[in-house]
Amino acid sequence: MTSPNIVLVTGGNGGLGYEVVKAFYESDKAYRIFMGSRSLDKAKEAIKKLEEQCPGATNTVEIVQLNLTSDESIERAFAQVQTDVGYIDTLVNNAGATFDLEYLGGRVSLRECFNKAYDVNVAGTHVMTAKFIPLLLKSTDPRLIFVTGLSNINQAGEKYFPTPPQPAGWPKKIEFETIGYRCSKAALNMLMLDWNHKLKADGVKVCCVAPGMLATNLGNVPEKAKEMGAKHPSIGGRLIKRVVEGERDDSVGKIVCAAGIMPW
């Protein structure tokens, strides 16, 4: 029998990450999925939900407790996967966080808003990747995916979504803020470019995937996101699966989106 493709998805217990796990879990192709999650209880609930939604699935999913802001947690996750399977075929760096709305709500400072986002989305993702590269390089078809966000900087004026044009004066009255998150995701794009450069000789296919604006729990405002036109996260889950399965191999080193390539 063909060995299953080993996929590790960070932040796999909810939102887009859950839909990524689900896309692999219900696939006709053989997958063994490691669901990274900060909370064991939430991961168990997510697996129960998967089993209810996909009763005929033949693939397997296992929990890896993982907190990207903790080097010790990343070390333990590495030890678990190394012991269980000894390699991975694909690392989907999906886990991310935003603190912009917490800043607007006065729960964190402006500096904390940015630092916390970078700690998870950039530093944590970088440490996670660096730790797991030895397992990835044991694969015969290694793939490294970074899930980016609304990080296209080639936007101006009316097109600067989702913040509408602002009148003159200070302070600005902004009800839905994303700048800390978006800056961290722009930095993540640079991180992808660097990993792509470093791993070229190793044959690792590296890219960013921009799934578009989705109604996830990011920022804990899924209903607000829907009002702004956000789509169901399953769209992003299926896109990432197609990228992993080679549909967009001509776009290695770039930002892949549903429509093609996202401009920088």
MIDRENKE-100023 format. One record per residue (C-alpha): residue number from 1; residue in three letters; z, x, y. Coordinates in steps of 0.25 Angstrom, whole numbers, plus 5000, padded with zeros to 4 digits. Each point is the difference from the previous one (the first is absolute). Layout:
% residues N
kollo:kolmar:w:u:v
NUM:ala:Z:X:Y .
...
***
This chain:
% residues 264
kollo:kolmar:w:u:v
1:met:5000:5000:5000 .
2:thr:4997:5004:5014 .
3:ser:5013:5005:5008 .
4:pro:5004:4991:5011 .
5:asn:4998:5005:5014 .
6:ile:5013:5004:5006 .
7:val:5002:4994:5014 .
8:leu:5012:5002:5009 .
9:val:5002:4990:5012 .
10:thr:5010:5003:5010 .
11:gly:5006:4987:5007 .
12:gly:4995:4992:4988 .
13:asn:5010:4989:4999 .
14:gly:4995:4992:5012 .
15:gly:4989:4997:5010 .
16:leu:4987:5008:4998 .
17:gly:5007:5009:4990 .
18:tyr:5003:4989:4991 .
19:glu:4985:4995:5001 .
20:val:4995:5014:4997 .
21:val:5009:5000:4987 .
22:lys:4996:4986:4996 .
23:ala:4985:5004:5002 .
24:phe:5002:5011:4990 .
25:tyr:5010:4992:4991 .
26:glu:4990:4989:4998 .
27:ser:4988:5009:4998 .
28:asp:4991:5000:4987 .
29:lys:5001:5015:5001 .
30:ala:5012:5007:4994 .
31:tyr:5011:5004:5011 .
32:arg:5014:5005:4999 .
33:ile:5006:4997:5014 .
34:phe:5012:5006:5006 .
35:met:5006:4991:5011 .
36:gly:5007:5008:5010 .
37:ser:5011:4992:5007 .
38:arg:5013:5003:5008 .
39:ser:5007:4988:4993 .
40:leu:5001:4999:4985 .
41:asp:5004:4985:5002 .
42:lys:4987:4997:5008 .
43:ala:4992:5008:4991 .
44:lys:5005:4992:4988 .
45:glu:4997:4987:5007 .
46:ala:4986:5005:5003 .
47:ile:4997:5003:4986 .
48:lys:5006:4986:4996 .
49:lys:4990:4994:5010 .
50:leu:4989:5009:4994 .
51:glu:5002:4995:4986 .
52:glu:5001:4985:5005 .
53:gln:4987:5002:5008 .
54:cys:4992:5008:4989 .
55:pro:5005:4995:4987 .
56:gly:4988:5006:4992 .
57:ala:5001:5014:5006 .
58:thr:5000:5011:4990 .
59:asn:5003:5011:5009 .
60:thr:5014:5006:5003 .
61:val:5008:5002:5013 .
62:glu:5013:5008:5001 .
63:ile:5010:5002:5011 .
64:val:5002:5013:5008 .
65:gln:5011:4999:5010 .
66:leu:4995:5007:5012 .
67:asn:5004:5002:5014 .
68:leu:4991:5008:5009 .
69:thr:5010:5004:5010 .
70:ser:5008:5007:4989 .
71:asp:4996:5013:4994 .
72:glu:5010:4998:4988 .
73:ser:4994:4986:4997 .
74:ile:4986:5006:5000 .
75:glu:5005:5011:4991 .
76:arg:5006:4990:4990 .
77:ala:4987:4992:5000 .
78:phe:4992:5012:4997 .
79:ala:5009:5004:4988 .
80:gln:4999:4986:4995 .
81:val:4985:5000:5000 .
82:gln:4999:5014:4995 .
83:thr:5009:4997:4988 .
84:asp:4993:4986:4997 .
85:val:4986:5004:5001 .
86:gly:4998:5014:5005 .
87:tyr:4989:4997:5009 .
88:ile:4994:4990:5009 .
89:asp:4985:4996:5003 .
90:thr:5002:4993:5013 .
91:leu:5010:5001:5011 .
92:val:4999:4988:5010 .
93:asn:5009:5003:5012 .
94:asn:5002:4986:5004 .
95:ala:5015:4999:5005 .
96:gly:5001:4999:5015 .
97:ala:5009:4994:5011 .
98:thr:5000:4996:5014 .
99:phe:5011:4999:5010 .
100:asp:4993:4995:5012 .
101:leu:5005:4986:4999 .
102:glu:5014:5005:4998 .
103:tyr:4998:5008:5013 .
104:leu:4996:4988:5008 .
105:gly:5012:4993:4994 .
106:gly:5009:5010:5005 .
107:arg:5005:5005:4986 .
108:val:4994:5014:5001 .
109:ser:4997:5009:5012 .
110:leu:4986:5004:5003 .
111:arg:5002:5014:4995 .
112:glu:5006:4994:4987 .
113:cys:4988:4991:4999 .
114:phe:4990:5011:4999 .
115:asn:5009:5010:4992 .
116:lys:5003:4990:4989 .
117:ala:4985:4996:4999 .
118:tyr:4996:5015:4999 .
119:asp:5011:5003:4990 .
120:val:4995:4989:4990 .
121:asn:4985:5000:5003 .
122:val:4997:5014:5003 .
123:ala:5011:5010:4995 .
124:gly:5004:4992:4988 .
125:thr:4986:4998:4996 .
126:his:4997:5015:5001 .
127:val:5012:5004:4993 .
128:met:4997:4990:4989 .
129:thr:4986:5005:4998 .
130:ala:5004:5014:5000 .
131:lys:5010:4998:4989 .
132:phe:4991:4992:4991 .
133:ile:4987:5009:5002 .
134:pro:5004:5008:4987 .
135:leu:4999:4987:4992 .
136:leu:4987:4995:5007 .
137:leu:4993:5014:4997 .
138:lys:5002:4997:4985 .
139:ser:4991:4988:5000 .
140:thr:4985:5001:4997 .
141:asp:4997:4991:5011 .
142:pro:5011:5001:5011 .
143:arg:5000:4991:5012 .
144:leu:5009:5000:5012 .
145:ile:5000:4988:5009 .
146:phe:5007:4998:5013 .
147:val:5001:4986:5006 .
148:thr:4997:5000:5014 .
149:gly:5002:4989:5011 .
150:leu:4995:4996:5013 .
151:ser:4997:5015:5004 .
152:asn:4986:5000:5006 .
153:ile:5002:5007:5013 .
154:asn:4985:4997:5004 .
155:gln:5005:4987:5007 .
156:ala:5001:4996:5015 .
157:gly:5002:4989:5009 .
158:glu:4998:4986:4994 .
159:lys:4998:5006:4986 .
160:tyr:5014:5006:4999 .
161:phe:5005:4991:4990 .
162:pro:5011:4994:4998 .
163:thr:5006:5003:5014 .
164:pro:4992:4991:5010 .
165:pro:4996:5006:5014 .
166:gln:5013:5002:5009 .
167:pro:5001:4996:5014 .
168:ala:5005:5011:5010 .
169:gly:5015:5003:5002 .
170:trp:5012:5004:4992 .
171:pro:5006:4997:4991 .
172:lys:4989:4994:4991 .
173:lys:5003:4987:4993 .
174:ile:4995:5003:4986 .
175:glu:5004:4990:4989 .
176:phe:4994:5007:4988 .
177:glu:5000:5015:5000 .
178:thr:4994:5010:4990 .
179:ile:4999:5013:5007 .
180:gly:5010:5008:4993 .
181:tyr:4994:4996:4986 .
182:arg:4986:5002:5005 .
183:cys:5003:5014:5005 .
184:ser:5006:5004:4986 .
185:lys:4988:4994:4993 .
186:ala:4991:5008:5009 .
187:ala:5008:5013:4996 .
188:leu:4998:4995:4985 .
189:asn:4985:5001:5002 .
190:met:5002:5015:5004 .
191:leu:5009:5002:4988 .
192:met:4989:4994:4991 .
193:leu:4990:5010:5006 .
194:asp:5009:5012:4998 .
195:trp:5002:4996:4985 .
196:asn:4985:4997:4998 .
197:his:4998:5015:5005 .
198:lys:5011:5006:4992 .
199:leu:4996:4993:4987 .
200:lys:4985:5001:5000 .
201:ala:4999:5011:4990 .
202:asp:5009:4992:4991 .
203:gly:4991:4989:4999 .
204:val:5010:4990:5006 .
205:lys:4993:4988:5006 .
206:val:5008:4997:5013 .
207:cys:4998:4989:5010 .
208:cys:5007:4990:5009 .
209:val:4998:4985:4998 .
210:ala:5001:4991:5011 .
211:pro:5002:4986:4994 .
212:gly:5000:4993:5014 .
213:met:5010:4991:5006 .
214:leu:5008:4993:4989 .
215:ala:5011:4990:4999 .
216:thr:5010:5009:4994 .
217:asn:5015:5001:5002 .
218:leu:4998:5012:5009 .
219:gly:5009:4998:5012 .
220:asn:5005:4987:4993 .
221:val:4991:4991:5008 .
222:pro:4989:4996:4990 .
223:glu:4998:4986:5006 .
224:lys:4998:5007:5014 .
225:ala:4990:5009:4993 .
226:lys:4993:4987:4994 .
227:glu:4999:4994:5014 .
228:met:4993:5013:5005 .
229:gly:4989:4999:4989 .
230:ala:5007:5008:4989 .
231:lys:4994:4998:4986 .
232:his:5007:4999:4987 .
233:pro:5004:5014:4995 .
234:ser:4993:4998:4986 .
235:ile:4987:5004:5008 .
236:gly:5006:5013:5003 .
237:gly:5005:5002:4985 .
238:arg:4986:4997:4995 .
239:leu:4994:5010:5010 .
240:ile:5009:5011:4996 .
241:lys:4997:4998:4985 .
242:arg:4985:5001:5002 .
243:val:5002:5013:5008 .
244:val:5009:5005:4988 .
245:glu:4989:4996:4990 .
246:gly:4989:5008:5008 .
247:glu:4993:4990:5008 .
248:arg:5001:5008:5012 .
249:asp:4999:5014:4995 .
250:asp:4990:5003:5011 .
251:ser:5011:4998:5010 .
252:val:5010:5011:4996 .
253:gly:5007:5006:5012 .
254:lys:4997:4988:5008 .
255:ile:5007:4987:5004 .
256:val:4995:4989:4991 .
257:cys:5000:4985:5004 .
258:ala:4994:4988:4994 .
259:ala:4988:5001:5009 .
260:gly:4997:5014:4997 .
261:ile:5006:5012:5008 .
262:met:5010:4998:5011 .
263:pro:4996:5008:5013 .
264:trp:5011:5010:5005 .
***
